[in-house]
Amino acid sequence: MNLKRMAGSVFTVLLALTFLVGFNVSARAEGNVTVFAAASLTNSLNAIGKLFAQKDKCAFTPSYLSSSTLAKQIENGAPANVFISADEKWMDYLAKKKVIDPASRFNLLGNRLVLIAPSGSKLNKVEITRGFNLARLLAGGKLSVGDPAHVPAGIYAKQALESLGVWNSVKGSLAREADVRLALVLVERGEAPLGIVYATDAAITKKVKIIGVFPASSHPPIVYPAALVTGQETPAARSFLEFLKTPQARAIFEKYGFSVIE
């Protein structure tokens, strides 16, 4: 083979390889699913995402923050395929902005609101009823919560405390955190004597204990809706949303203390 013909053959092979590499990159991109989810879903969704990635042979990329922060990021063009909020408010917010696919939306999970203390605290059982003396229990310390201005867990907490008639006595003692997991960490470290988080958050650590459960009637139902993001409805994203409804996913959610909405 002369040099000219050899050079032509090499060029053809390189061109073919370039096409194949480009095709594989594209295929991998189509097989990725990026999920923006409430911070309280971190452990359960990581486990579910791992199973899904093994089943569908694609990459699962999660981002966990407060639902409000994630909703704002999605509104501003963040490349999420799926959004799972810890309340309906922020899903409704994106629906009004026409940023989620309404046909794909469904209510996925429920949760409970609990009062926690560091595991070494002398406080044990607290009966959470109307007018209970939360300020006295704090003894001058801070009540760690997700920021009630925008974090779902904090919004639920404020609604519960208002319903029980104790909000005014503690609203000046709040440690307002950017998401519910940060509220949990503050109590874990003993930097706050009490906190209000979801039951599922308290269940993932031995550094805190649940000392009271808020009556379900003291706040609106805690609902986690899920939906596809408009313009990002890839086959992998649709497959992931359907996988959330499977018995395998349900078992993991229930393991972490969530109630699965039928």
C-alpha positions in Angstrom: 0.0 0.0 0.0 1.5 3.4 -1.0 1.8 6.2 1.5 -1.1 8.2 -0.1 -3.5 5.2 0.1 -2.3 4.4 3.7 -2.9 8.0 4.8 -6.4 7.8 3.3 -7.2 4.6 5.2 -5.9 6.0 8.5 -8.1 9.1 7.9 -11.1 6.9 7.2 -10.6 4.9 10.4 -10.1 8.1 12.5 -13.2 9.5 11.0 -15.2 6.4 11.9 -13.8 6.4 15.4 -14.7 10.0 15.9 -18.2 9.3 14.8 -18.5 6.3 17.2 -17.1 8.3 20.1 -19.5 11.1 19.4 -22.4 8.7 19.2 -21.4 7.1 22.5 -21.2 10.4 24.2 -24.6 11.4 22.9 -26.1 8.0 24.0 -24.7 8.5 27.4 -26.1 12.0 27.6 -29.5 10.7 26.7 -29.2 8.1 29.4 -28.5 10.5 32.2 -31.2 11.6 34.6 -30.7 14.7 36.8 -33.0 14.8 39.8 -33.6 17.9 41.9 -35.1 16.7 45.2 -35.9 18.0 48.7 -33.0 17.5 51.2 -35.1 15.2 53.3 -35.0 12.7 50.4 -31.2 12.3 50.4 -30.8 8.9 51.8 -33.8 7.2 50.3 -33.4 8.6 46.9 -29.7 7.8 46.7 -30.6 4.1 47.4 -33.4 4.2 44.7 -31.1 6.0 42.2 -28.5 3.3 42.6 -31.0 0.6 41.8 -32.4 2.6 38.9 -29.0 3.2 37.4 -28.2 -0.5 37.6 -31.5 -1.5 36.0 -31.5 1.1 33.2 -27.7 1.3 32.7 -27.7 5.1 32.9 -26.3 7.7 35.2 -28.3 9.1 38.1 -27.3 12.6 39.2 -29.1 14.0 42.2 -29.1 17.5 43.7 -30.5 17.9 47.3 -31.4 21.3 48.8 -34.5 23.0 50.1 -37.4 22.7 47.7 -37.6 26.5 47.4 -33.9 26.8 46.4 -34.3 24.0 43.8 -37.5 25.5 42.4 -35.8 28.8 41.9 -32.8 27.1 40.2 -35.1 25.2 37.8 -37.0 28.4 37.1 -33.7 30.0 36.1 -32.8 27.2 33.7 -30.9 24.7 35.8 -30.7 21.4 33.8 -32.9 19.2 35.9 -35.0 16.4 34.4 -37.1 15.6 37.5 -38.2 17.7 40.4 -39.4 16.2 43.7 -40.6 18.9 46.2 -41.3 18.5 50.0 -44.5 20.4 49.6 -47.1 21.3 46.9 -46.4 25.0 47.2 -43.1 25.0 45.3 -44.4 22.5 42.7 -47.4 24.8 42.2 -45.0 27.7 41.8 -43.2 26.0 38.9 -46.6 24.9 37.4 -47.7 28.5 37.3 -44.4 29.4 35.5 -45.1 26.5 33.1 -41.8 24.9 34.0 -43.0 21.5 34.8 -45.0 19.0 32.7 -48.5 18.9 34.4 -49.4 15.6 32.9 -46.5 13.9 34.6 -47.2 15.3 38.1 -48.3 13.0 40.9 -48.1 13.0 44.7 -45.5 10.5 45.8 -44.9 10.5 49.6 -46.1 11.7 52.9 -44.2 12.4 56.2 -44.7 13.5 59.8 -43.3 16.5 61.7 -41.5 15.8 65.0 -39.7 17.6 67.9 -36.2 16.4 68.4 -33.4 16.8 71.0 -29.8 15.7 71.2 -29.6 12.1 72.1 -28.0 13.0 75.5 -30.7 15.5 76.4 -32.5 15.1 79.7 -35.7 15.8 77.9 -37.7 12.7 77.0 -41.4 12.5 76.3 -43.2 15.7 75.4 -46.9 15.8 74.9 -47.4 18.2 72.0 -50.9 19.7 72.7 -52.4 23.1 72.4 -50.5 25.6 74.5 -47.6 23.3 75.5 -44.7 25.3 77.0 -42.1 25.0 74.2 -40.4 28.2 75.4 -39.7 26.7 78.8 -38.4 23.5 77.2 -35.9 25.6 75.2 -34.6 27.1 78.4 -33.1 30.1 76.6 -31.7 28.0 73.7 -32.6 28.1 70.0 -35.2 26.1 68.2 -33.6 24.7 65.0 -36.0 24.7 62.0 -35.9 25.1 58.3 -36.4 28.8 57.6 -40.2 29.3 57.7 -39.9 32.0 55.1 -39.3 29.5 52.3 -38.2 26.0 53.5 -41.2 23.5 53.5 -40.2 21.9 56.8 -40.0 25.3 58.4 -43.3 26.4 56.9 -45.0 23.2 58.3 -43.4 23.9 61.6 -44.7 27.5 61.8 -48.2 26.3 60.8 -48.2 23.7 63.5 -46.9 26.1 66.2 -49.5 28.7 65.2 -52.2 26.1 65.3 -51.1 25.1 68.8 -50.9 28.6 70.0 -47.2 28.7 70.8 -45.7 30.4 67.8 -45.5 33.9 69.4 -43.6 32.5 72.4 -40.8 31.0 70.4 -40.6 32.9 67.1 -37.8 35.1 68.5 -35.8 31.9 69.4 -35.5 30.3 66.0 -32.3 29.1 64.4 -33.5 29.4 60.7 -31.6 27.0 58.5 -31.4 26.8 54.7 -32.9 23.3 54.6 -34.2 20.7 57.0 -31.0 18.6 57.1 -29.1 21.6 58.3 -31.7 22.0 61.0 -31.1 18.4 62.0 -27.3 18.9 62.1 -27.6 21.8 64.5 -29.4 19.6 67.0 -27.0 16.7 66.3 -24.1 18.9 67.4 -25.9 20.1 70.5 -25.8 23.7 69.3 -29.6 23.8 69.6 -31.5 22.0 72.5 -34.5 21.3 70.3 -35.4 21.2 66.6 -38.4 20.5 64.4 -37.8 18.2 61.4 -39.4 15.4 59.5 -39.7 12.0 61.2 -37.6 10.6 58.3 -34.7 13.0 59.1 -34.7 12.0 62.8 -34.6 8.3 61.8 -31.3 8.5 60.0 -29.1 9.5 62.9 -28.4 8.2 66.5 -27.3 11.7 67.6 -30.9 12.9 68.1 -34.0 11.5 69.6 -37.7 12.2 68.9 -39.3 13.6 72.0 -42.7 14.5 70.5 -44.8 14.1 67.4 -46.9 16.9 66.1 -50.6 16.1 65.7 -51.4 15.7 62.0 -54.3 18.1 62.5 -51.9 20.9 63.5 -50.6 21.5 60.0 -51.6 20.7 56.4 -50.7 17.2 55.1 -47.0 16.8 54.3 -47.0 15.8 50.6 -44.1 15.3 48.3 -45.1 15.8 44.6 -42.9 14.7 41.7 -42.9 15.8 38.0 -40.9 16.1 34.9 -39.3 19.5 34.0 -40.6 21.0 30.8 -38.2 20.6 28.0 -36.2 18.0 29.8 -38.6 15.0 29.4 -36.1 12.5 28.2 -36.8 8.7 28.0 -34.5 8.2 31.0 -36.3 10.8 33.0 -39.7 9.3 32.3 -38.4 5.9 33.1 -37.1 7.2 36.5 -40.4 8.8 37.3 -42.2 5.5 36.7 -39.5 3.6 38.7 -40.5 5.7 41.8 -43.9 3.9 41.7 -42.4 0.4 41.7 -42.5 -2.0 44.7 -38.7 -1.8 44.9 -38.8 2.0 45.3 -41.8 1.8 47.7 -39.9 -0.6 49.9 -36.9 1.8 50.2 -39.1 4.8 50.9 -40.9 2.9 53.6 -37.6 1.7 55.1 -36.7 5.3 55.6 -40.0 6.1 57.2 -42.0 7.7 54.4 -45.6 6.9 53.7 -46.2 6.1 50.0 -49.2 7.8 48.5 -51.2 5.4 46.4 
